[in-house]
Amino acid sequence: MSTESLAVLSPMFVVLVSAFLLMMYEVFSTSPGRAWAANFSVLALGIAGALLLTQLGDAPVAVFASEGLTPIRVDTFSVVASLIVVTAGLLACLLSPSYAANAGHDHGEYYALLLFSVVGMMVMVMACDLITFFVGLETMSVAVYCLCALRTNDRRAAEASLKYFLMGAFSTGFLLFGIAFVYGATGSVSYPAIALALAAGDADATRSLLTIGIVLVLIGFGFKVSAVPFHMWAPDVYEGAPTPVTGFMAVGVKAAAFVALLRVVVSAISGFEGAPGPWLPLLSWMAILTIVVGNAVALVQDNVKRMLAYSSVSHAGYALIGVVAAAKGEPSAGSAVLFYLTGYTFMTLGAFGVLTFLERKDGGPESERYGAYAGVGYRHPALALSMVLFMIALGGLPPTAGFFGKLTLFTAAIRADELGLALVGIFGSIVSIAYYLRVLVAFYMREVPDPGPTPTATGSVQLAA
């Protein structure tokens, strides 16, 4: 490995070595320091983020390149994406100590698993071939499976981990079959080589094989970004996993998968048959269904974490609009998706962070239903105000980052002649305001119920809801 390659991969190596050091410390230390593990993880991710910032604007570097193959490419796009996932991991580490101490499952390996998952995400966003991407995907997935199951005494956590593992294995099968078909049709798994094979053109039989492969790969991505109809695992997993892990999954996993999907679409398959191929309608309809179903089901949820899970599904639909625009050759679409994911990172992890602190301050509500947060605006005004800002941003109201993120996405879609997708996205954003406001109603407009409310009082509370 050249000195240049070692330098551009140094942020990833910092996180990877730190993860191994944490594991070794947990194994050999007679008195593991949980606070030390959290602080060390924050330091490692902070150093990685600082190194990534120094790489912004640098010329692209091909790593491990040989005979025209480039497994990893470090450019501005992948550096910004790596900053997003490193930030997600950093915020999750900052939120975790108070939650872990309150929940009674303060495991030292928790932080090592977080770091390993960040390494997998960084590989995913830097990958320039399907095999390297798959290695990063599985590194991330196995670590997140374990993070979901850390609450061994919680039935919901065990169920969430099992569901996530089974659905992850199912999606991996689709992805591997798709990769096999693409390799059979093009003779390569490298994104540029696949693009060249597509530009050269082949027989109809090979085109059919390639179409099947691309569709299977996109289905695999659909599971990872929780797009409809491959989203059914998300609400149960988000509800059952520890709250900081849920926020990390909603942001980090989704961001890494979307950036990898953008790379595949733009670098490998956007030139199928000289134009966006027959797989493009699949992405378009997936975006529409994801926005409509995510928002519609979020409206009827009584559990705040499940509402945020379906909200996350709808946000996947908005990001898919940008992917469709990028597939049609709109140059601003890729940066629009990255900008949107950056704002989404802070909005979503901020919302889950507020829930984490509320669980610690109020002793952890028995459920995350709206009623459990009645009167929070008066008991914890600073946290409640933060939640107001995050909900407004997630709803896309101006002048928040959520508004400008959606504006850039919808503008890119209109420039790509996808006015219909942009209108669906605007409609979904308007609908989403209703369920985000329910959180604010619970915080400020619901009184804490008495231990034994009268039927009249109960009816009044229900009427206010």
C-alpha positions as a Markdown table, in Angstrom:
| # | Residue | x | y | z |
|---|---|---|---|---|
| 1 | Met | 0.0 | 0.0 | 0.0 |
| 2 | Ser | 1.4 | 3.4 | -1.0 |
| 3 | Thr | 1.9 | 6.2 | 1.5 |
| 4 | Glu | -0.9 | 8.2 | -0.3 |
| 5 | Ser | -3.4 | 5.3 | 0.1 |
| 6 | Leu | -2.4 | 4.9 | 3.8 |
| 7 | Ala | -3.0 | 8.6 | 4.4 |
| 8 | Val | -6.5 | 8.7 | 2.8 |
| 9 | Leu | -7.5 | 5.6 | 4.7 |
| 10 | Ser | -6.1 | 6.8 | 8.0 |
| 11 | Pro | -9.6 | 7.9 | 9.4 |
| 12 | Met | -10.9 | 4.3 | 8.9 |
| 13 | Phe | -7.8 | 2.8 | 10.4 |
| 14 | Val | -8.1 | 5.0 | 13.5 |
| 15 | Val | -11.7 | 3.8 | 14.1 |
| 16 | Leu | -10.8 | 0.2 | 13.3 |
| 17 | Val | -7.7 | 0.1 | 15.6 |
| 18 | Ser | -9.7 | 1.8 | 18.4 |
| 19 | Ala | -12.4 | -0.9 | 18.1 |
| 20 | Phe | -9.9 | -3.7 | 18.5 |
| 21 | Leu | -8.3 | -1.9 | 21.5 |
| 22 | Leu | -11.6 | -1.6 | 23.2 |
| 23 | Met | -12.3 | -5.3 | 22.7 |
| 24 | Met | -8.9 | -6.2 | 24.1 |
| 25 | Tyr | -9.3 | -3.9 | 27.0 |
| 26 | Glu | -12.7 | -5.5 | 27.8 |
| 27 | Val | -11.2 | -9.0 | 27.7 |
| 28 | Phe | -8.1 | -8.5 | 29.8 |
| 29 | Ser | -9.1 | -5.7 | 32.2 |
| 30 | Thr | -10.1 | -6.9 | 35.7 |
| 31 | Ser | -12.2 | -3.8 | 36.3 |
| 32 | Pro | -13.4 | -2.5 | 32.9 |
| 33 | Gly | -14.1 | 1.2 | 32.9 |
| 34 | Arg | -17.3 | 2.0 | 31.0 |
| 35 | Ala | -16.8 | 5.7 | 31.2 |
| 36 | Trp | -13.3 | 5.3 | 29.8 |
| 37 | Ala | -14.7 | 3.2 | 26.9 |
| 38 | Ala | -17.2 | 5.9 | 26.0 |
| 39 | Asn | -14.7 | 8.7 | 26.2 |
| 40 | Phe | -12.1 | 6.7 | 24.2 |
| 41 | Ser | -14.7 | 6.0 | 21.5 |
| 42 | Val | -15.7 | 9.7 | 21.3 |
| 43 | Leu | -12.0 | 10.6 | 21.0 |
| 44 | Ala | -11.3 | 8.1 | 18.3 |
| 45 | Leu | -14.3 | 9.2 | 16.2 |
| 46 | Gly | -13.4 | 12.9 | 16.8 |
| 47 | Ile | -9.8 | 12.2 | 15.5 |
| 48 | Ala | -11.3 | 10.3 | 12.5 |
| 49 | Gly | -13.6 | 13.2 | 11.8 |
| 50 | Ala | -10.8 | 15.7 | 12.0 |
| 51 | Leu | -8.7 | 13.7 | 9.5 |
| 52 | Leu | -11.7 | 13.5 | 7.2 |
| 53 | Leu | -12.0 | 17.3 | 7.3 |
| 54 | Thr | -8.5 | 17.7 | 6.1 |
| 55 | Gln | -9.3 | 15.5 | 3.0 |
| 56 | Leu | -12.2 | 17.7 | 1.8 |
| 57 | Gly | -11.4 | 19.1 | -1.7 |
| 58 | Asp | -8.4 | 16.7 | -2.3 |
| 59 | Ala | -8.0 | 15.0 | -5.6 |
| 60 | Pro | -9.6 | 11.5 | -5.8 |
| 61 | Val | -7.4 | 8.6 | -4.8 |
| 62 | Ala | -7.8 | 5.0 | -6.0 |
| 63 | Val | -6.8 | 2.5 | -3.3 |
| 64 | Phe | -5.7 | -1.0 | -4.0 |
| 65 | Ala | -6.1 | -0.3 | -7.8 |
| 66 | Ser | -4.7 | -3.0 | -10.1 |
| 67 | Glu | -5.4 | -3.9 | -13.8 |
| 68 | Gly | -8.1 | -1.3 | -14.1 |
| 69 | Leu | -9.9 | -2.4 | -10.9 |
| 70 | Thr | -10.5 | 0.1 | -8.1 |
| 71 | Pro | -12.0 | -1.5 | -5.0 |
| 72 | Ile | -12.0 | 1.7 | -3.0 |
| 73 | Arg | -12.1 | 5.3 | -4.2 |
| 74 | Val | -11.6 | 8.2 | -1.8 |
| 75 | Asp | -13.1 | 11.4 | -3.2 |
| 76 | Thr | -15.0 | 14.4 | -1.9 |
| 77 | Phe | -18.3 | 12.5 | -2.1 |
| 78 | Ser | -17.1 | 9.6 | 0.0 |
| 79 | Val | -15.3 | 11.9 | 2.4 |
| 80 | Val | -18.5 | 13.9 | 3.1 |
| 81 | Ala | -20.5 | 10.6 | 3.4 |
| 82 | Ser | -17.9 | 9.3 | 5.9 |
| 83 | Leu | -18.2 | 12.5 | 7.9 |
| 84 | Ile | -21.9 | 11.8 | 8.1 |
| 85 | Val | -21.5 | 8.3 | 9.5 |
| 86 | Val | -18.7 | 9.3 | 11.8 |
| 87 | Thr | -20.9 | 12.1 | 13.2 |
| 88 | Ala | -23.7 | 9.6 | 13.7 |
| 89 | Gly | -21.4 | 7.3 | 15.6 |
| 90 | Leu | -20.0 | 10.2 | 17.7 |
| 91 | Leu | -23.5 | 11.4 | 18.7 |
| 92 | Ala | -24.6 | 7.8 | 19.5 |
| 93 | Cys | -21.5 | 7.4 | 21.8 |
| 94 | Leu | -22.3 | 10.7 | 23.5 |
| 95 | Leu | -25.9 | 9.6 | 24.2 |
| 96 | Ser | -25.1 | 6.1 | 25.3 |
| 97 | Pro | -23.5 | 6.4 | 28.8 |
| 98 | Ser | -26.6 | 7.9 | 30.5 |
| 99 | Tyr | -28.9 | 5.5 | 28.8 |
| 100 | Ala | -26.8 | 2.4 | 29.6 |
| 101 | Ala | -26.4 | 3.3 | 33.2 |
| 102 | Asn | -30.1 | 3.9 | 33.6 |
| 103 | Ala | -31.1 | 0.7 | 31.8 |
| 104 | Gly | -28.6 | -1.4 | 33.7 |
| 105 | His | -26.8 | -2.9 | 30.7 |
| 106 | Asp | -23.5 | -1.0 | 30.7 |
| 107 | His | -21.5 | -3.3 | 28.4 |
| 108 | Gly | -18.0 | -2.3 | 27.4 |
| 109 | Glu | -18.2 | -4.1 | 24.1 |
| 110 | Tyr | -21.1 | -1.8 | 23.2 |
| 111 | Tyr | -18.7 | 0.9 | 22.1 |
| 112 | Ala | -16.5 | -1.5 | 20.2 |
| 113 | Leu | -19.5 | -2.7 | 18.2 |
| 114 | Leu | -20.4 | 0.9 | 17.4 |
| 115 | Leu | -16.9 | 1.5 | 16.1 |
| 116 | Phe | -16.9 | -1.7 | 14.0 |
| 117 | Ser | -20.3 | -0.7 | 12.5 |
| 118 | Val | -18.8 | 2.8 | 11.6 |
| 119 | Val | -15.9 | 1.1 | 9.9 |
| 120 | Gly | -18.3 | -1.0 | 7.8 |
| 121 | Met | -20.2 | 2.1 | 6.8 |
| 122 | Met | -17.0 | 3.8 | 5.7 |
| 123 | Val | -16.1 | 0.9 | 3.5 |
| 124 | Met | -19.6 | 0.9 | 2.0 |
| 125 | Val | -19.4 | 4.6 | 1.0 |
| 126 | Met | -15.9 | 4.3 | -0.4 |
| 127 | Ala | -16.4 | 1.0 | -2.3 |
| 128 | Cys | -16.2 | 1.0 | -6.1 |
| 129 | Asp | -17.1 | -2.6 | -6.6 |
| 130 | Leu | -19.9 | -4.8 | -5.4 |
| 131 | Ile | -17.7 | -7.2 | -3.4 |
| 132 | Thr | -16.0 | -4.5 | -1.4 |
| 133 | Phe | -19.4 | -3.0 | -0.8 |
| 134 | Phe | -20.7 | -6.3 | 0.4 |
| 135 | Val | -17.8 | -6.7 | 2.9 |
| 136 | Gly | -18.6 | -3.3 | 4.3 |
| 137 | Leu | -22.3 | -4.1 | 4.5 |
| 138 | Glu | -21.8 | -7.3 | 6.4 |
| 139 | Thr | -19.3 | -5.7 | 8.8 |
| 140 | Met | -21.8 | -3.0 | 9.6 |
| 141 | Ser | -24.8 | -5.4 | 9.8 |
| 142 | Val | -23.3 | -8.0 | 12.1 |
| 143 | Ala | -22.2 | -5.2 | 14.6 |
| 144 | Val | -25.7 | -3.7 | 14.5 |
| 145 | Tyr | -27.4 | -7.1 | 15.0 |
| 146 | Cys | -25.4 | -7.4 | 18.2 |
| 147 | Leu | -26.1 | -3.8 | 19.3 |
| 148 | Cys | -29.9 | -4.5 | 19.0 |
| 149 | Ala | -29.6 | -7.6 | 21.3 |
| 150 | Leu | -27.6 | -6.1 | 24.1 |
| 151 | Arg | -30.6 | -5.8 | 26.4 |
| 152 | Thr | -30.6 | -9.5 | 27.1 |
| 153 | Asn | -33.4 | -9.2 | 29.8 |
| 154 | Asp | -35.8 | -7.4 | 27.4 |
| 155 | Arg | -38.1 | -9.5 | 25.3 |
| 156 | Arg | -38.6 | -6.7 | 22.8 |
| 157 | Ala | -34.9 | -6.3 | 22.3 |
| 158 | Ala | -34.4 | -10.0 | 21.6 |
| 159 | Glu | -37.3 | -9.9 | 19.2 |
| 160 | Ala | -36.0 | -6.9 | 17.5 |
| 161 | Ser | -32.5 | -8.4 | 17.0 |
| 162 | Leu | -34.0 | -11.7 | 15.7 |
| 163 | Lys | -36.2 | -9.9 | 13.2 |
| 164 | Tyr | -33.4 | -7.6 | 12.0 |
| 165 | Phe | -31.1 | -10.6 | 11.6 |
| 166 | Leu | -33.6 | -12.7 | 9.7 |
| 167 | Met | -34.7 | -9.8 | 7.4 |
| 168 | Gly | -31.0 | -8.8 | 7.0 |
| 169 | Ala | -30.2 | -12.4 | 5.9 |
| 170 | Phe | -33.1 | -12.4 | 3.5 |
| 171 | Ser | -32.0 | -9.1 | 1.9 |
| 172 | Thr | -28.4 | -10.4 | 1.7 |
| 173 | Gly | -29.7 | -13.3 | -0.4 |
| 174 | Phe | -31.3 | -10.9 | -2.9 |
| 175 | Leu | -28.2 | -8.8 | -3.0 |
| 176 | Leu | -25.9 | -11.8 | -3.6 |
| 177 | Phe | -28.1 | -13.2 | -6.3 |
| 178 | Gly | -28.2 | -9.8 | -7.9 |
| 179 | Ile | -24.4 | -9.5 | -7.8 |
| 180 | Ala | -24.0 | -12.9 | -9.3 |
| 181 | Phe | -26.4 | -12.0 | -12.2 |
| 182 | Val | -24.6 | -8.7 | -12.8 |
| 183 | Tyr | -21.2 | -10.5 | -12.8 |
| 184 | Gly | -22.5 | -13.1 | -15.2 |
| 185 | Ala | -23.8 | -10.5 | -17.6 |
| 186 | Thr | -20.9 | -8.1 | -17.5 |
| 187 | Gly | -17.9 | -10.2 | -16.4 |
| 188 | Ser | -17.0 | -7.8 | -13.6 |
| 189 | Val | -18.2 | -6.4 | -10.2 |
| 190 | Ser | -16.3 | -3.1 | -10.6 |
| 191 | Tyr | -18.6 | -0.1 | -11.0 |
| 192 | Pro | -16.7 | 1.4 | -13.9 |
| 193 | Ala | -16.3 | -2.0 | -15.6 |
| 194 | Ile | -20.0 | -2.6 | -15.3 |
| 195 | Ala | -20.7 | 0.8 | -16.9 |
| 196 | Leu | -18.3 | 0.1 | -19.8 |
| 197 | Ala | -20.0 | -3.3 | -20.4 |
| 198 | Leu | -23.4 | -1.6 | -20.4 |
| 199 | Ala | -22.1 | 1.1 | -22.9 |
| 200 | Ala | -20.8 | -1.6 | -25.2 |
| 201 | Gly | -24.1 | -3.4 | -25.4 |
| 202 | Asp | -24.8 | -7.1 | -25.5 |
| 203 | Ala | -27.2 | -9.7 | -26.8 |
| 204 | Asp | -30.8 | -9.6 | -25.6 |
| 205 | Ala | -30.3 | -12.6 | -23.4 |
| 206 | Thr | -27.5 | -10.9 | -21.5 |
| 207 | Arg | -29.6 | -7.7 | -21.2 |
| 208 | Ser | -32.4 | -9.8 | -19.6 |
| 209 | Leu | -29.8 | -11.4 | -17.2 |
| 210 | Leu | -28.5 | -7.9 | -16.3 |
| 211 | Thr | -31.9 | -6.5 | -15.8 |
| 212 | Ile | -32.8 | -9.3 | -13.3 |
| 213 | Gly | -29.5 | -8.7 | -11.5 |
| 214 | Ile | -30.0 | -5.0 | -11.2 |
| 215 | Val | -33.5 | -5.4 | -9.9 |
| 216 | Leu | -32.3 | -7.9 | -7.3 |
| 217 | Val | -29.6 | -5.6 | -6.2 |
| 218 | Leu | -32.1 | -2.7 | -5.8 |
| 219 | Ile | -34.4 | -5.0 | -3.8 |
| 220 | Gly | -31.5 | -5.7 | -1.5 |
| 221 | Phe | -30.9 | -2.0 | -1.1 |
| 222 | Gly | -34.6 | -1.5 | -0.5 |
| 223 | Phe | -34.4 | -3.6 | 2.7 |
| 224 | Lys | -31.3 | -1.7 | 4.0 |
| 225 | Val | -32.9 | 1.8 | 3.5 |
| 226 | Ser | -36.3 | 0.5 | 4.8 |
| 227 | Ala | -38.1 | 1.4 | 1.6 |
| 228 | Val | -41.7 | 0.2 | 1.1 |
| 229 | Pro | -42.5 | -2.7 | 0.6 |
| 230 | Phe | -39.3 | -3.9 | 2.3 |
| 231 | His | -39.8 | -1.8 | 5.5 |
| 232 | Met | -41.7 | -4.2 | 7.7 |
| 233 | Trp | -38.8 | -4.9 | 10.0 |
| 234 | Ala | -38.1 | -1.2 | 10.8 |
| 235 | Pro | -40.9 | -0.3 | 13.3 |
| 236 | Asp | -40.4 | -3.4 | 15.5 |
| 237 | Val | -36.6 | -3.2 | 15.5 |
| 238 | Tyr | -36.6 | 0.6 | 16.2 |
| 239 | Glu | -39.0 | 0.1 | 19.1 |
| 240 | Gly | -37.2 | -2.8 | 20.7 |
| 241 | Ala | -33.5 | -1.7 | 20.3 |
| 242 | Pro | -31.9 | 0.6 | 22.9 |
| 243 | Thr | -32.8 | 4.2 | 22.1 |
| 244 | Pro | -29.3 | 5.4 | 21.2 |
| 245 | Val | -28.9 | 2.4 | 18.9 |
| 246 | Thr | -32.3 | 3.1 | 17.3 |
| 247 | Gly | -31.1 | 6.7 | 16.5 |
| 248 | Phe | -27.8 | 5.4 | 15.2 |
| 249 | Met | -29.6 | 2.8 | 12.9 |
| 250 | Ala | -32.1 | 5.4 | 11.7 |
| 251 | Val | -29.2 | 7.7 | 10.6 |
| 252 | Gly | -26.0 | 5.8 | 10.1 |
| 253 | Val | -27.3 | 2.6 | 8.4 |
| 254 | Lys | -29.7 | 4.6 | 6.2 |
| 255 | Ala | -27.0 | 7.2 | 5.2 |
| 256 | Ala | -24.4 | 4.6 | 4.3 |
| 257 | Ala | -26.9 | 2.5 | 2.3 |
| 258 | Phe | -28.1 | 5.6 | 0.4 |
| 259 | Val | -24.6 | 6.7 | -0.5 |
| 260 | Ala | -23.7 | 3.2 | -1.6 |
| 261 | Leu | -26.9 | 3.1 | -3.7 |
| 262 | Leu | -26.0 | 6.5 | -5.3 |
| 263 | Arg | -22.6 | 5.2 | -6.2 |
| 264 | Val | -24.0 | 2.1 | -7.8 |
| 265 | Val | -26.7 | 4.0 | -9.7 |
| 266 | Val | -24.5 | 6.8 | -10.9 |
| 267 | Ser | -21.2 | 5.0 | -11.5 |
| 268 | Ala | -22.4 | 1.6 | -12.7 |
| 269 | Ile | -26.0 | 1.3 | -14.0 |
| 270 | Ser | -27.3 | 4.7 | -15.0 |
| 271 | Gly | -26.1 | 4.2 | -18.6 |
| 272 | Phe | -28.1 | 1.0 | -19.1 |
| 273 | Glu | -29.1 | 1.0 | -22.8 |
| 274 | Gly | -27.8 | 4.5 | -23.2 |
| 275 | Ala | -30.5 | 5.9 | -20.8 |
| 276 | Pro | -32.0 | 5.2 | -17.5 |
| 277 | Gly | -32.8 | 1.6 | -17.7 |
| 278 | Pro | -36.0 | -0.4 | -17.1 |
| 279 | Trp | -35.2 | -0.5 | -13.4 |
| 280 | Leu | -35.9 | 3.2 | -13.0 |
| 281 | Pro | -39.7 | 2.8 | -12.7 |
| 282 | Leu | -38.9 | 0.4 | -9.8 |
| 283 | Leu | -37.0 | 3.2 | -7.9 |
| 284 | Ser | -39.7 | 5.8 | -8.8 |
| 285 | Trp | -42.6 | 3.7 | -7.5 |
| 286 | Met | -40.6 | 2.6 | -4.5 |
| 287 | Ala | -40.1 | 6.3 | -3.6 |
| 288 | Ile | -43.8 | 7.1 | -4.0 |
| 289 | Leu | -44.9 | 4.1 | -1.9 |
| 290 | Thr | -42.3 | 4.8 | 0.7 |
| 291 | Ile | -43.5 | 8.4 | 1.2 |
| 292 | Val | -47.2 | 7.6 | 1.2 |
| 293 | Val | -47.1 | 4.5 | 3.4 |
| 294 | Gly | -44.5 | 5.9 | 5.8 |
| 295 | Asn | -46.5 | 9.1 | 6.4 |
| 296 | Ala | -49.9 | 7.3 | 6.5 |
| 297 | Val | -48.9 | 4.8 | 9.1 |
| 298 | Ala | -47.0 | 7.3 | 11.2 |
| 299 | Leu | -50.2 | 9.2 | 11.6 |
| 300 | Val | -52.0 | 6.4 | 13.5 |
| 301 | Gln | -49.1 | 5.4 | 15.8 |
| 302 | Asp | -49.5 | 5.8 | 19.6 |
| 303 | Asn | -45.9 | 5.0 | 20.3 |
| 304 | Val | -43.3 | 7.8 | 19.8 |
| 305 | Lys | -40.5 | 5.5 | 18.8 |
| 306 | Arg | -42.7 | 3.7 | 16.3 |
| 307 | Met | -43.8 | 7.0 | 14.9 |
| 308 | Leu | -40.2 | 8.0 | 14.4 |
| 309 | Ala | -39.6 | 4.6 | 12.8 |
| 310 | Tyr | -42.3 | 5.2 | 10.2 |
| 311 | Ser | -41.1 | 8.8 | 9.9 |
| 312 | Ser | -37.7 | 7.4 | 9.0 |
| 313 | Val | -39.4 | 5.2 | 6.3 |
| 314 | Ser | -41.0 | 8.3 | 4.8 |
| 315 | His | -37.6 | 10.1 | 4.8 |
| 316 | Ala | -36.1 | 7.2 | 2.9 |
| 317 | Gly | -38.7 | 8.0 | 0.2 |
| 318 | Tyr | -37.6 | 11.6 | 0.0 |
| 319 | Ala | -34.0 | 10.5 | -0.4 |
| 320 | Leu | -35.0 | 8.1 | -3.1 |
| 321 | Ile | -36.4 | 11.0 | -5.1 |
| 322 | Gly | -32.8 | 12.3 | -5.2 |
| 323 | Val | -31.5 | 8.9 | -6.3 |
| 324 | Val | -34.0 | 8.9 | -9.2 |
| 325 | Ala | -33.0 | 12.4 | -10.2 |
| 326 | Ala | -29.3 | 11.3 | -10.1 |
| 327 | Ala | -30.1 | 8.2 | -12.2 |
| 328 | Lys | -31.5 | 10.6 | -14.9 |
| 329 | Gly | -28.3 | 12.5 | -15.0 |
| 330 | Glu | -29.2 | 15.6 | -12.9 |
| 331 | Pro | -25.7 | 16.8 | -11.7 |
| 332 | Ser | -27.0 | 18.4 | -8.5 |
| 333 | Ala | -28.9 | 15.4 | -7.2 |
| 334 | Gly | -26.0 | 13.6 | -5.6 |
| 335 | Ser | -25.0 | 16.7 | -3.5 |
| 336 | Ala | -28.7 | 17.2 | -2.7 |
| 337 | Val | -29.0 | 13.8 | -1.2 |
| 338 | Leu | -25.8 | 14.3 | 0.8 |
| 339 | Phe | -27.0 | 17.7 | 2.1 |
| 340 | Tyr | -30.4 | 16.1 | 3.0 |
| 341 | Leu | -28.7 | 13.2 | 4.9 |
| 342 | Thr | -26.5 | 15.6 | 6.8 |
| 343 | Gly | -29.4 | 17.6 | 8.1 |
| 344 | Tyr | -31.4 | 14.4 | 8.7 |
| 345 | Thr | -28.5 | 13.0 | 10.9 |
| 346 | Phe | -28.8 | 15.9 | 13.4 |
| 347 | Met | -32.6 | 16.1 | 13.4 |
| 348 | Thr | -33.2 | 12.4 | 13.9 |
| 349 | Leu | -30.4 | 11.7 | 16.4 |
| 350 | Gly | -31.4 | 14.9 | 18.2 |
| 351 | Ala | -34.9 | 13.6 | 18.6 |
| 352 | Phe | -33.8 | 10.2 | 19.9 |
| 353 | Gly | -31.3 | 12.0 | 22.1 |
| 354 | Val | -34.2 | 13.9 | 23.8 |
| 355 | Leu | -36.0 | 10.6 | 24.3 |
| 356 | Thr | -32.9 | 9.1 | 25.8 |
| 357 | Phe | -32.5 | 11.9 | 28.4 |
| 358 | Leu | -36.2 | 11.8 | 29.2 |
| 359 | Glu | -35.9 | 8.1 | 30.0 |
| 360 | Arg | -33.0 | 8.8 | 32.4 |
| 361 | Lys | -34.6 | 11.9 | 34.1 |
| 362 | Asp | -38.1 | 10.4 | 34.5 |
| 363 | Gly | -36.8 | 6.9 | 35.4 |
| 364 | Gly | -37.8 | 5.4 | 32.1 |
| 365 | Pro | -41.4 | 5.3 | 31.1 |
| 366 | Glu | -43.0 | 1.9 | 30.9 |
| 367 | Ser | -43.8 | 2.7 | 27.3 |
| 368 | Glu | -42.9 | 5.3 | 24.7 |
| 369 | Arg | -46.6 | 6.2 | 24.2 |
| 370 | Tyr | -47.5 | 9.8 | 23.8 |
| 371 | Gly | -49.3 | 9.8 | 27.2 |
| 372 | Ala | -46.0 | 8.9 | 28.9 |
| 373 | Tyr | -44.6 | 12.3 | 27.9 |
| 374 | Ala | -47.5 | 14.4 | 29.1 |
| 375 | Gly | -46.3 | 17.6 | 30.8 |
| 376 | Val | -42.7 | 17.2 | 29.7 |
| 377 | Gly | -42.7 | 20.8 | 28.5 |
| 378 | Tyr | -43.1 | 22.0 | 32.0 |
| 379 | Arg | -40.9 | 19.5 | 33.8 |
| 380 | His | -38.0 | 19.7 | 31.4 |
| 381 | Pro | -38.4 | 22.9 | 29.4 |
| 382 | Ala | -35.0 | 22.8 | 27.8 |
| 383 | Leu | -35.4 | 19.3 | 26.5 |
| 384 | Ala | -38.9 | 20.0 | 25.3 |
| 385 | Leu | -37.8 | 23.1 | 23.4 |
| 386 | Ser | -35.1 | 21.0 | 21.7 |
| 387 | Met | -37.7 | 18.4 | 20.7 |
| 388 | Val | -39.9 | 21.2 | 19.3 |
| 389 | Leu | -37.0 | 22.3 | 17.0 |
| 390 | Phe | -36.2 | 18.8 | 15.9 |
| 391 | Met | -39.9 | 18.0 | 15.1 |
| 392 | Ile | -40.2 | 21.2 | 13.1 |
| 393 | Ala | -37.0 | 20.4 | 11.2 |
| 394 | Leu | -38.2 | 16.8 | 10.5 |
| 395 | Gly | -41.4 | 18.2 | 9.2 |
| 396 | Gly | -39.5 | 20.4 | 6.8 |
| 397 | Leu | -40.8 | 23.8 | 8.0 |
| 398 | Pro | -38.7 | 26.9 | 7.2 |
| 399 | Pro | -36.2 | 28.1 | 8.1 |
| 400 | Thr | -34.8 | 24.8 | 9.4 |
| 401 | Ala | -32.3 | 22.5 | 7.7 |
| 402 | Gly | -35.1 | 20.0 | 7.0 |
| 403 | Phe | -36.8 | 22.6 | 4.8 |
| 404 | Phe | -33.7 | 23.4 | 2.8 |
| 405 | Gly | -32.8 | 19.7 | 2.5 |
| 406 | Lys | -36.1 | 18.9 | 1.0 |
| 407 | Leu | -36.0 | 22.0 | -1.2 |
| 408 | Thr | -32.7 | 20.9 | -2.8 |
| 409 | Leu | -34.1 | 17.4 | -3.3 |
| 410 | Phe | -37.3 | 18.5 | -4.9 |
| 411 | Thr | -35.5 | 21.1 | -7.0 |
| 412 | Ala | -33.2 | 18.4 | -8.4 |
| 413 | Ala | -36.2 | 16.2 | -9.1 |
| 414 | Ile | -38.0 | 19.0 | -11.1 |
| 415 | Arg | -34.8 | 19.6 | -13.1 |
| 416 | Ala | -34.7 | 15.9 | -13.9 |
| 417 | Asp | -38.3 | 16.2 | -15.3 |
| 418 | Glu | -39.7 | 14.3 | -12.2 |
| 419 | Leu | -42.3 | 16.9 | -11.2 |
| 420 | Gly | -44.7 | 14.1 | -10.1 |
| 421 | Leu | -42.2 | 12.8 | -7.6 |
| 422 | Ala | -41.5 | 16.3 | -6.3 |
| 423 | Leu | -45.3 | 16.9 | -5.8 |
| 424 | Val | -45.6 | 13.6 | -3.9 |
| 425 | Gly | -42.7 | 14.6 | -1.7 |
| 426 | Ile | -44.3 | 18.0 | -1.0 |
| 427 | Phe | -47.6 | 16.4 | -0.1 |
| 428 | Gly | -45.9 | 13.9 | 2.2 |
| 429 | Ser | -44.1 | 16.7 | 4.0 |
| 430 | Ile | -47.3 | 18.5 | 4.6 |
| 431 | Val | -49.0 | 15.4 | 6.0 |
| 432 | Ser | -46.0 | 14.7 | 8.3 |
| 433 | Ile | -46.5 | 17.9 | 10.2 |
| 434 | Ala | -49.6 | 16.4 | 11.7 |
| 435 | Tyr | -47.8 | 13.6 | 13.5 |
| 436 | Tyr | -44.8 | 15.7 | 14.5 |
| 437 | Leu | -47.2 | 18.1 | 16.1 |
| 438 | Arg | -48.7 | 15.3 | 18.2 |
| 439 | Val | -45.4 | 15.1 | 20.1 |
| 440 | Leu | -45.6 | 18.8 | 20.9 |
| 441 | Val | -49.2 | 18.4 | 22.0 |
| 442 | Ala | -48.2 | 15.7 | 24.4 |
| 443 | Phe | -45.4 | 17.8 | 25.8 |
| 444 | Tyr | -47.3 | 21.0 | 26.4 |
| 445 | Met | -51.1 | 20.5 | 26.1 |
| 446 | Arg | -51.6 | 17.3 | 28.0 |
| 447 | Glu | -51.8 | 17.2 | 31.8 |
| 448 | Val | -50.2 | 14.4 | 33.7 |
| 449 | Pro | -53.1 | 12.0 | 34.5 |
| 450 | Asp | -54.0 | 11.3 | 38.1 |
| 451 | Pro | -53.4 | 7.8 | 39.4 |
| 452 | Gly | -57.1 | 7.1 | 39.4 |
| 453 | Pro | -58.8 | 9.4 | 36.9 |
| 454 | Thr | -62.6 | 9.6 | 36.8 |
| 455 | Pro | -64.4 | 8.6 | 33.6 |
| 456 | Thr | -65.1 | 12.2 | 32.9 |
| 457 | Ala | -61.4 | 13.2 | 33.3 |
| 458 | Thr | -60.4 | 10.3 | 31.1 |
| 459 | Gly | -62.8 | 11.4 | 28.4 |
| 460 | Ser | -61.4 | 14.9 | 28.6 |
| 461 | Val | -57.9 | 13.7 | 28.0 |
| 462 | Gln | -58.9 | 11.6 | 25.1 |
| 463 | Leu | -60.9 | 14.6 | 23.6 |
| 464 | Ala | -57.8 | 16.8 | 24.0 |
| 465 | Ala | -55.7 | 14.2 | 22.1 |
